[in-house]
């Protein structure tokens, strides 16, 4: 197939690009001018300049494309409008450009954040109504709503990954850095479980959603069946890093306060700190778990890699690349 990946120079996008290129697909990678392209190391991928918020750049990138994997988006922004302009409106613009280009299928990379936290120990299911708790989740929910309005003109499907772990990931790096300093966090209060997924497993489900007829018109969570707490995740990290770490009990009020202070410090210094108010709120939610049943039943997908294996691979990569 001829495919286009938006956000291809990001963590997940670069893994997807290499996976598809290895399987002899013609891979185009939409990357904004001036963005870092170093993650796109496979020799057989073609980088094309473009921006999902700039419609004029999308038409040439989509010419002759069969499937578009739409991964471009932002996770951090100053205002709600920032998130909506890129994550939601950008999805609409990509879909419109695909209709004009007569492309066939649009695979959106959504997020568990659109659904919101799991409640009462019950994993989120795809048919549950969206209940996001912050702007990022709101924008991802709106992106998916917009996606399915194009179902009469395109083959559309949405993949909602849980928390992704793997080599090259920035989002979980702060946990590795804390463990390296000898700290494992124990959040006080009720146990909070989180669904995880290895980056290579996400890639495999995305590709299934790009190929299988059963995926059309459907949204799927993407997760392993395994759930962990923050403490158990950090315990795995300590084993991988061979660090003797002590467990530090962390009251909810302290984490909220630290997140607020970190936001102020980031604003003053201009540096993004690993902790912020958004992360604190996510960690204090009742849980972030989702069902794997639908992806298994309709796509035949089951995650192959355990959280421990993902942590192991991440730790090796971080050390090799000087991130730890």
C-alpha positions as CSV (number, residue, x, y, z in Angstrom):
1,X,0.0,0.0,0.0
2,X,0.9,3.7,-0.3
3,X,0.5,5.2,3.2
4,X,0.8,8.6,4.8
5,X,1.7,9.0,8.5
6,X,1.0,12.3,10.1
7,X,3.1,13.0,13.2
8,X,5.5,10.5,11.8
9,X,8.6,11.9,13.5
10,X,7.1,11.4,17.0
11,X,7.7,8.4,19.3
12,X,4.8,6.2,18.0
13,X,5.0,7.5,14.4
14,X,8.6,6.6,13.9
15,X,8.0,3.1,15.1
16,X,5.0,2.8,12.8
17,X,7.0,4.2,9.8
18,X,9.8,1.6,10.3
19,X,7.3,-1.2,10.7
20,X,5.5,-0.4,7.5
21,X,8.7,0.2,5.5
22,X,10.0,-3.2,6.6
23,X,6.9,-4.7,5.1
24,X,7.6,-3.1,1.8
25,X,4.8,-0.5,1.9
26,X,5.5,2.9,0.3
27,X,5.6,5.1,3.4
28,X,5.3,8.9,3.4
29,X,5.9,10.8,6.6
30,X,4.2,14.2,7.0
31,X,6.6,16.4,9.1
32,X,6.4,20.1,9.8
33,X,9.1,22.3,8.4
34,X,11.9,22.7,11.0
35,X,10.9,19.7,13.1
36,X,13.3,17.1,14.3
37,X,13.4,14.2,11.9
38,X,16.1,12.2,13.6
39,X,13.7,9.4,14.7
40,X,12.9,8.6,11.1
41,X,16.0,6.5,10.5
42,X,14.6,3.9,8.1
43,X,16.1,4.5,4.6
44,X,12.9,3.6,2.8
45,X,10.6,6.2,4.3
46,X,10.0,9.5,2.4
47,X,9.6,12.7,4.4
48,X,7.1,15.2,3.0
49,X,6.7,18.7,4.4
50,X,3.3,19.5,5.8
51,X,1.1,20.6,8.7
52,X,-2.3,19.1,9.6
53,X,-3.5,22.6,10.4
54,X,-2.5,23.9,7.0
55,X,-4.9,22.4,4.4
56,X,-2.8,23.5,1.4
57,X,0.1,21.2,2.5
58,X,-2.1,18.1,2.7
59,X,-3.2,17.7,-0.9
60,X,0.3,16.9,-2.3
61,X,1.1,14.6,0.6
62,X,-2.1,12.6,0.1
63,X,-1.8,12.2,-3.7
64,X,-2.3,8.5,-4.5
65,X,-2.4,7.4,-0.9
66,X,-4.5,4.4,0.1
67,X,-4.4,4.7,3.9
68,X,-3.5,7.6,6.3
69,X,-2.5,6.9,9.8
70,X,-3.3,10.2,11.6
71,X,-1.0,10.5,14.6
72,X,-0.2,14.2,14.6
73,X,-1.3,16.0,17.7
74,X,-0.2,17.9,20.8
75,X,-0.1,16.7,24.4
76,X,0.7,20.0,26.0
77,X,-0.8,23.5,25.3
78,X,-1.6,26.8,27.0
79,X,-5.3,27.0,26.2
80,X,-8.2,24.7,25.3
81,X,-8.2,26.3,21.9
82,X,-4.5,25.1,21.4
83,X,-5.6,21.5,21.8
84,X,-8.8,21.8,19.7
85,X,-7.0,23.6,16.8
86,X,-4.5,20.7,16.3
87,X,-6.0,17.6,17.7
88,X,-9.7,18.1,16.7
89,X,-9.7,20.6,13.8
90,X,-6.5,19.0,12.4
91,X,-8.4,15.7,12.2
92,X,-11.2,17.4,10.3
93,X,-8.8,19.0,7.8
94,X,-7.0,15.7,7.2
95,X,-10.3,13.9,6.6
96,X,-11.5,16.6,4.1
97,X,-8.2,16.4,2.3
98,X,-8.5,12.7,2.0
99,X,-12.0,12.9,0.5
100,X,-10.6,15.4,-2.1
101,X,-7.7,13.1,-2.8
102,X,-10.0,10.0,-3.1
103,X,-7.9,8.2,-0.4
104,X,-9.6,5.1,1.1
105,X,-9.1,4.7,4.8
106,X,-8.3,7.0,7.7
107,X,-6.9,5.5,10.9
108,X,-7.0,7.9,13.8
109,X,-4.8,7.5,16.8
110,X,-7.1,8.6,19.6
111,X,-6.5,8.1,23.3
112,X,-7.9,6.5,26.5
113,X,-7.9,10.1,27.8
114,X,-10.9,10.8,25.7
115,X,-12.9,8.3,27.6
116,X,-11.7,9.5,31.0
117,X,-10.8,7.5,34.1
118,X,-12.2,4.1,34.9
119,X,-14.6,4.1,37.8
120,X,-15.5,1.6,40.6
121,X,-12.8,-0.7,39.4
122,X,-14.5,-1.3,36.0
123,X,-12.4,-1.0,32.8
124,X,-13.6,1.5,30.2
125,X,-15.4,-0.1,27.2
126,X,-15.7,1.4,23.8
127,X,-19.5,1.9,24.1
128,X,-19.1,4.0,27.2
129,X,-19.8,7.7,26.7
130,X,-16.8,10.0,26.6
131,X,-16.0,11.6,29.9
132,X,-12.6,13.4,29.6
133,X,-11.2,15.4,32.5
134,X,-8.9,17.8,30.8
135,X,-8.4,19.7,27.5
136,X,-6.2,17.0,25.9
137,X,-8.9,14.4,26.5
138,X,-11.6,16.7,25.3
139,X,-9.8,17.4,22.1
140,X,-9.2,13.7,21.4
141,X,-12.9,13.0,22.0
142,X,-13.9,15.8,19.6
143,X,-11.4,14.4,17.0
144,X,-13.1,11.0,17.1
145,X,-16.5,12.6,16.9
146,X,-15.4,14.5,13.8
147,X,-13.7,11.4,12.3
148,X,-17.0,9.4,12.3
149,X,-18.9,12.1,10.5
150,X,-16.8,11.2,7.5
151,X,-18.0,7.6,7.6
152,X,-20.1,8.0,4.5
153,X,-17.1,9.2,2.4
154,X,-14.1,7.4,3.9
155,X,-13.4,4.1,5.7
156,X,-12.7,5.4,9.2
157,X,-11.5,3.8,12.4
158,X,-10.1,4.9,15.7
159,X,-7.4,3.4,17.9
160,X,-7.4,4.5,21.6
161,X,-4.1,3.4,23.2
162,X,-3.7,3.1,26.9
163,X,-0.4,4.4,28.4
164,X,2.3,3.5,25.9
165,X,5.7,2.3,27.1
166,X,8.8,1.5,25.0
167,X,12.2,2.7,23.7
168,X,12.2,6.4,22.8
169,X,9.2,7.3,25.0
170,X,9.3,10.6,26.9
171,X,6.1,10.3,28.9
172,X,7.3,7.6,31.3
173,X,10.9,8.8,31.5
174,X,10.2,10.8,34.7
175,X,9.5,7.5,36.5
176,X,12.8,6.1,35.4
177,X,14.6,9.3,36.6
178,X,12.9,9.1,40.0
179,X,13.9,5.5,40.4
180,X,17.4,6.2,39.4
181,X,17.5,8.7,42.3
182,X,16.4,5.8,44.6
183,X,12.7,6.7,44.9
184,X,9.6,4.6,44.4
185,X,6.3,6.4,44.9
186,X,3.4,4.9,46.8
187,X,0.3,7.0,46.3
188,X,-1.7,6.9,49.5
189,X,-5.4,6.1,49.4
190,X,-7.2,3.5,47.3
191,X,-5.1,1.5,44.8
192,X,-5.2,3.0,41.3
193,X,-4.6,0.6,38.4
194,X,-3.4,1.7,34.9
195,X,-3.5,-0.1,31.6
196,X,-0.3,-0.2,29.7
197,X,0.7,-1.1,26.1
198,X,4.1,-1.6,24.4
199,X,4.7,0.7,21.5
200,X,5.3,-2.2,19.1
201,X,1.9,-3.7,20.1
202,X,0.2,-0.4,19.4
203,X,1.9,-0.4,15.9
204,X,0.6,-3.9,15.2
205,X,-3.0,-2.9,16.2
206,X,-2.8,0.3,14.1
207,X,-1.8,-1.8,11.1
208,X,-4.6,-4.2,11.6
209,X,-7.0,-1.3,11.8
210,X,-5.6,-0.1,8.5
211,X,-6.1,-3.4,6.8
212,X,-9.0,-5.3,8.3
213,X,-12.6,-4.7,7.0
214,X,-13.9,-5.4,10.5
215,X,-12.2,-2.2,11.7
216,X,-14.3,0.2,9.5
217,X,-16.7,2.4,11.5
218,X,-15.3,1.2,14.8
219,X,-13.2,2.5,17.7
220,X,-11.0,0.1,19.6
221,X,-9.0,0.4,22.9
222,X,-5.5,-0.7,22.5
223,X,-4.0,-2.2,25.7
224,X,-2.5,-5.3,27.2
225,X,-4.7,-7.2,29.6
226,X,-2.1,-6.4,32.3
227,X,-2.7,-3.5,34.7
228,X,-0.2,-1.9,37.2
229,X,-0.1,0.7,39.8
230,X,2.5,3.5,39.8
231,X,4.4,1.7,42.6
232,X,4.5,-1.7,40.8
233,X,5.7,0.0,37.6
234,X,8.5,1.8,39.4
235,X,9.4,-1.5,41.1
236,X,9.9,-3.1,37.7
237,X,12.1,-0.1,36.8
238,X,14.2,-0.5,39.9
239,X,14.8,-4.1,39.0
240,X,15.8,-3.2,35.4
241,X,18.1,-0.4,36.6
242,X,19.5,-2.6,39.4
243,X,18.8,0.3,41.9
244,X,18.1,-0.1,45.6
245,X,15.2,2.3,45.9
246,X,13.1,3.2,48.9
247,X,9.3,3.4,48.9
248,X,8.1,7.0,49.6
249,X,4.5,7.3,50.7
250,X,2.9,10.3,48.9
251,X,-0.3,11.8,50.2
252,X,-2.8,13.1,47.6
253,X,-2.5,16.7,48.9
254,X,1.3,16.7,48.6
255,X,1.1,15.4,45.0
256,X,-1.5,18.1,44.0
257,X,0.6,20.8,45.7
258,X,3.8,19.6,44.0
259,X,2.1,19.6,40.6
260,X,0.9,23.2,41.1
261,X,4.3,24.4,42.2
262,X,6.0,22.6,39.2
263,X,3.6,24.4,36.8
264,X,4.7,27.8,38.3
265,X,8.3,26.8,38.2
266,X,8.0,25.7,34.5
267,X,6.3,29.0,33.6
268,X,9.0,31.1,35.3
269,X,12.0,29.1,34.0
270,X,10.6,28.2,30.6
271,X,11.6,24.6,31.2
272,X,9.1,21.8,31.2
273,X,9.5,19.8,34.4
274,X,8.6,16.1,34.6
275,X,5.8,16.8,37.1
276,X,2.9,19.1,36.5
277,X,-0.7,19.7,37.6
278,X,-2.0,17.6,34.7
279,X,0.1,14.5,35.6
280,X,-0.8,14.8,39.2
281,X,-4.5,14.8,38.4
282,X,-4.0,11.8,36.1
283,X,-2.1,9.8,38.8
284,X,-4.8,10.6,41.4
285,X,-7.7,9.4,39.2
286,X,-9.5,6.2,40.4
287,X,-7.8,4.3,37.6
288,X,-7.0,4.3,33.9
289,X,-8.0,0.9,32.6
290,X,-9.8,-0.3,29.5
291,X,-11.2,-3.5,28.1
292,X,-9.2,-5.5,25.5
293,X,-12.2,-7.7,24.5
294,X,-13.4,-5.8,21.3
295,X,-9.9,-5.7,19.7
296,X,-9.5,-9.4,20.3
297,X,-12.9,-10.3,19.1
298,X,-13.0,-8.2,15.9
299,X,-9.4,-7.8,15.0
300,X,-7.8,-10.9,16.5
301,X,-5.4,-8.6,18.4
302,X,-3.7,-9.6,21.6
303,X,-0.8,-7.7,23.1
304,X,2.4,-9.8,23.0
305,X,4.6,-7.9,25.3
306,X,4.4,-7.7,29.1
307,X,4.9,-4.4,31.0
308,X,8.1,-5.8,32.5
309,X,9.5,-6.5,29.0
310,X,8.5,-3.0,27.9
311,X,10.2,-1.5,30.9
312,X,13.3,-3.6,30.2
313,X,13.6,-2.5,26.6
314,X,13.0,1.2,27.6
315,X,15.7,1.1,30.3
316,X,18.3,-0.3,27.9
317,X,17.4,2.3,25.3
318,X,17.5,5.2,27.7
319,X,20.9,4.3,28.9
320,X,22.3,3.7,25.4
321,X,21.0,7.1,24.3
322,X,22.2,9.0,27.4
323,X,18.7,9.8,28.6
324,X,19.4,8.3,32.1
